[in-house]
Amino acid sequence: MGFFKNVFGFLSQDMAIDLGTANTIVLVKGKGIVINEPSVVAIKKNKLGQDEILAVGQEAKDMVGKTPGSIKAIRPMRDGVIADFNTTEMMIEHFIKKVNGSKMFASPRIVICVPYGLTQVERKAVRESALNAGARSVYLIEEPMAAAIGAGLPVTEPNGNLVVDIGGGTTEIGVTSLGGLVISKSIRVAGDKLDAAIMDYIKKNFNLLIGDRVAENLKIEIGTAVKLDEDLKTIVKGRDQIEGILASVEITSEHIREAISDPLHQIAEALKTVLEQTPPELAGDIVENGIVLTGGGSLIRGLDKYLSDIVKLPVFIAEEPLLAVAKGTGSALSRLDLLQQTSYED
């Protein structure tokens, strides 16, 4: 099989994959982003009792919480790591086939972005998933470095740059210099934990049970890290946990601020820890250049001000923060010098 992978490799399109807890983004060398879908797979049993893919991405996400017993809608990534090895492999294989089309023997080189805190066992699981899905070689690049590259920071220069990437499963904080990570920290507090905090808050304070998707929409629509001059409001529908009937309540941005205050505090504390560990030579650069936020979590209203007030440094949101990690992963694929400096190959 390895022979065929090498012989037919030229038929493939090298790919970069941001294998995120919430979304998977696939870039193709020379084409840019070709897939941007939720990391969800809907699976059903065939007549032989084997799992087969019914849907992947947005179509599968729309099925979450609504499927009959014969169909399972699965999020194979949890807290930034593979929670379901087989489903992750099926998802990667689906994306490879979607990109390469009818090229049966195409075996792409793939660079995959992974959280900094992944163990060697977890790194091996990610790598083997891609190899089993048809890749001819796999590189891993750590998320803080990919985020810094995607945010346009001069990572190869002898200057300190600090990036905070708040994704779905993890928040990645890294100080880069000379093409490497000088200090990095990964905590499993990010978008999913914010959603869970909102669900818990509404359950505790309003006796209303809501699902992941409703909580996520609340975070996006009216979520804020700081007190607003004028509250945003929306109506939320769910099930009353005491009476069991369907009910609706008015939720404000101040409610959401209170709900997510604890996880945001944990992110701020992790950032302070990294700053305390930063060598003095690089600390001066960060004081001058500030801190850059990437990832979906960076879009929470006022988060830049919230963190800036705590660490007493300027904080900026990157251009297109949702795509920063994916673009950085794609840049590493396009530039072999960066790829060799910042990644781990199989």
N, C-alpha and C positions, 0 to 999 in steps of 0.2 A: 504493500500500500504506500509506503514511503517513497518508493521509486516513482509511482504514478503521480504522487503529490509534487515531486520535483519536476518531472517531465511536463506536466500540465499546469504547473504554477504560473506560466506566462499567460495563461488564459484568464487568470483570476484578476480581481480588482482588490488591491490592498485596502484594508479597512481599519478604521479606528472606532472603538466602541466605548462609550461612556455607559457602563453597566450600572445604572443607578437604581436605588431602592424604589423610587417613584417612577422614573422614566428611563428608557434606554434610547440613546441617540447614536446613530451610526453614520460615520462619514466615510466617503470613498476618496482616495487620493486623486486629486485633480478635479473632483466634482463637488466637494463640500458635503453638507448634510443631506442624506438621502432618506433617512428614517428618523422620526422623532415620535415615539409611542410610549404609552404607559407600560411599565414592566409587569404586565399581567398576562397570564395564559389561561384560556378556558380549555378544559380537557374533558373528554367523554370516553367511555369504554366502548370498544368496537365489539363485533360479534364473537371475537376470540377472547374477549375479556382483557384486551391490551389497551393501554392509554393511547389516545391519539388526539392531536390538536384540533380543536374546533375553531378557535379564534385566538389571535395574539394582538396585544396593544389596546387601542381605544375600544375596539369592538368587544374585546374580552373584559375591559374595565367596566363597560356599560352593563355587563352581566353580574358584577359583584353584588352579592346579597339578593340576587333575583333568580338564581338558577334552580331548576328542579334537581331532585336527588341524583339523577344520572349524569349531571354535568357539574364540574368543579371549576370555579374561577380562583386561580392561585396567583399570589404574589410571591415568586420564588426567591426574591431578595428581601431580607429583613435586616434592619440596622446596618446596612451597607455590606452585608455578607450573604453568601449563598445559604439559604435556609432549606431549599429543595434542589438538590443536585440534578436529578433527572429532568425536572421541569426547566431549570436554567439551561441545561444542554439542549433541550428541545427548542427553547426560545432562541438561543444563539444560532442553532442550525436553521431555524426558520428565517432569521434575518440574513444569514449568509446566502441561503437559496434565493431569497427575495432580491438581494443585490446582484447575484451572479446569474439569475435567470435560468436559462436552459443549459448552461455550461456544466455538464455533468461532472467533469473531472477538475473543475476549477478549485484550486486550493489557495486561498489568500493568505498573505501575511497579515496578522492582526495585532494591533496594540490595544490593550484593554486598560482602562483606568480603574484603580482599586484604592480603597481607603488606606491611609498610612498605617493604621493600627491592625491591619490584617496579620494573622499568624502565618507561619510558613505552611501549615496544613491548609489554611484557607486560601492562600496564594496558589498552592498546588491544585486545589479544587477548581478555582477559576481557570487556571491554565489548562487543566485536563478537560474541562467542559468545552473550551474552544477547540482544542485538538480533536476531541471526539466528535465535535460538530463539523469538522472538515478543514480546519486551519492547517497550513503546512508549517507555520512557526508562529509563536505567540510571545509578545513582549508585554510586560506589565509596567505601568507608570503610576506613580503615587499621586493621589488626588490633589494635594496642596501644590505640587509642582505643575500639574496640568492646569489647575485653576490660575496659577500665577502666569503661566505662558499664555493662556487664553485671555487673560485680562490685559495683556500687552506689557507686563512688567519686564524689565531688562534682566532676566534671570541669569544670563551668562556673565554679566559684569560683576566686578568685585564690590558690589553695593548690597546692603541689606534691604530686602523687600518683604513686607508682611501681608499675607493674604488669609482671609477667613472665608471658607466655603461652607455654606449652610445648605446641605442637601436634604434628601428625604429621610435617610437613615442615620447619617453621621454629620457632625460638624468637623471640618478639617482646618487646622490652623498651622501655617508653616512660614518659616523665615528662610528665604532663598538667597543664595549668593554663589557666584562662580559656577552656575549650572547645577547646583545641588541643594538639598535641604539641610540647613545648618541645625535648625530645631523644628520639630513638628509634634503636633498633638492631635489625636483623634478621639472624639467622645461620641458616644451613641445617643446624643441628644440633638435632634434636628426636627425637620418637618413632621415626621410621624409622631414624635413626642408632643409637639405643639398641638396636633390634632387630638391626641389622646387627652391632653390637659383640658382642651375645650369641651370634649365629651364628658369628662368627669365633672367639670365645673357646672355645666348645664344640668347634669343629672343631680348633683348635690344641691344646687340652688333653686332649680325649677322643677325637680322631679320629672324631667323630660329625658327620654332615651332617644338619642340620635345616632346615626351611623358615621363611619369614617368620611364618606363623601360629603355629608352635610357639614361636618366639622371643618373639613378642608375648605369648603366654599365660604364658610364664615370667616376663616382665617384670611382668605384672599380678599373677600368683599369688604370686611369692616375691621380686620385685625390691625392692631397698632401696638407699638412698644412704648409709646409716650402718650401722655394725656393730651387729647385734642381740644382745641378751642370750642368746637361744636361736635357733639357726638354723632357718629353714624349709626343708623338703625336699620334693622331688618326683621322680618317675621320668620320664625323657625317652626317647622312642623315636626312632630315626633309622637312617641307613645308615652302617655303618662304612666310612670312606673308603679304608682299606687293603685289607680283605678283601672289601668289597662286600656283606657280608651285613647283614641287619637286626639291630640291637642296641639295648640300653637301658642307661642309666646313671643313677645318683642325682646330682641337681644340688641344691645348697644355695643359700640366699640370699646366703651369703658369696661363692660363685662368681659370682653375678649382680652383686654389688656390685663385685667386681674387674673384671668384664666391662665395666660401664658407667662406670667411673671416669673414663676419658678424655673422653667426650662431656659428662659432667656437669661436669668441670673447665672445658671450653670454655664452657659456659653460665655458670658462675660468673665466668670471666674477662670475658665480655661484660657481665655485670651490673656488675662492678667498673669497666669502662670507662665505662659510662653514669653511674655514681655520680661518677666523677672529672670528668666533663664537666658535671655539674649545677650551675647557678648557685647561689652561696651562699644567695641569698634563698629558693630552693626546697629546698635541702638540709636546712635546719632543719625544714621541714615533714615531709620524709621521715624524718628522725631521730625525729620525734614520732609520725608515723602508721605508719611501717613500710613494708614491701614486701608486695604482694599477689600471690599465685600463682594462675594460672588455666590451663586446658587439661588434657588427659589426663595429661601428664607430671607435673603437680603432685601426682598421686595416688601417685607412687612413695614408698614408705615412707621417712620421715625426710628428705625433700628439703628441707622447710622448715627443719629443724635444720641440715642440711648447709650450706645457703646462709647461714643466720644466723651460723653459726660463722665463715664466711669473710669476710663483709662487716661483721660486728659490729653488725647492725641486726636488729630484730624482723621476722620473716617470717611471714605468715599465708596460709592457703589459703582462697580465696573459697568462698562457699556455692555449691554446684552448679558446680564449676569446669569441668566438661565442656561446660556450656551457656552459660558467661559470654559468649563471643564472639558466639554466636548471639543471645542475649538483648539484648546491646548493639547488634547490627545491627538487630534488630527495634525497639528503642527509638528508634534514629535514624530509622527509617522512620515511626514514629508521631509524632515530634516534629520538625516542619520546621525549627525554629530550630537544633536540634542537627545535623540533616542538612545544613543550609547551612553550618554552621561546620566540620563535621568530614569532609565528603565532597567528592568530585570528580564532577561530572555530565558526561554525554556532551555 
